[in-house]
Amino acid sequence: ALLWGMIAEWLATILLFMKGCSILDRRWRCPVGEIDLIVKEGETILFVEVKARPTREKALEAILPKQRGRIENAASVW
């Protein structure tokens, strides 16, 4: 599962780069949480959580409120 997650992050990085995004950081960590990818699209900073799931719906279901809070807190620190 860990290997598949790392492959999914790598693929997401390549896809976002090919779409013209600048990759600012990967697997960024701080005391309050972790962000898989931090990218810039135009003037917008995107905080990306990568989930390797068979469907978008399953990926969204995999982000529980507690995890979402950690991501939001980490984004505030960044």
C-alpha positions in Angstrom: 0.0 0.0 0.0 2.8 2.4 0.8 4.5 1.8 -2.5 1.3 2.3 -4.4 0.8 5.6 -2.5 4.3 6.8 -3.4 3.7 5.9 -7.1 0.3 7.8 -7.0 2.1 10.9 -5.6 4.8 10.6 -8.3 2.1 10.3 -11.0 0.1 13.2 -9.6 3.3 15.3 -9.6 4.0 14.5 -13.2 0.4 15.2 -14.3 0.3 18.6 -12.5 3.6 19.6 -14.0 2.5 18.6 -17.4 -0.7 20.8 -16.9 1.6 23.8 -16.3 1.7 23.8 -12.5 5.0 24.7 -10.6 5.8 22.1 -8.0 6.8 24.0 -4.9 7.1 21.0 -2.4 6.4 17.3 -2.0 5.6 15.5 1.2 5.9 18.7 3.2 5.7 18.1 7.0 5.3 20.2 10.1 4.3 19.5 13.7 0.5 19.9 12.9 0.4 17.8 9.7 1.6 16.8 6.2 0.8 17.9 2.7 1.4 15.6 -0.2 2.0 18.2 -2.8 2.1 22.0 -2.8 1.9 23.5 -6.3 1.3 26.8 -7.9 -1.1 27.2 -10.8 -1.0 30.7 -12.1 -1.3 32.9 -9.0 -3.0 30.2 -6.9 -1.3 27.9 -4.4 -2.8 24.4 -4.3 -2.5 22.0 -1.4 -3.0 18.6 -2.8 -3.8 15.4 -1.0 -3.2 12.3 -3.2 -5.3 9.2 -2.6 -4.8 6.1 -4.7 -8.4 4.8 -5.0 -10.4 3.3 -7.9 -12.8 6.3 -8.1 -12.9 10.0 -7.2 -15.8 9.2 -4.8 -13.7 6.6 -2.9 -10.8 9.0 -2.7 -13.0 11.7 -1.2 -14.5 9.2 1.3 -10.9 8.3 2.4 -10.3 11.9 3.7 -11.8 11.8 7.1 -12.6 15.1 9.0 -9.6 14.6 11.4 -7.2 14.2 8.4 -8.8 17.2 6.6 -8.2 19.3 9.7 -4.5 18.3 9.8 -4.1 19.2 6.1 -5.9 22.6 6.7 -3.7 23.3 9.7 -0.5 22.4 7.9 -1.6 24.6 4.9 -2.0 27.5 7.4 1.5 26.9 8.7 3.0 26.7 5.2 
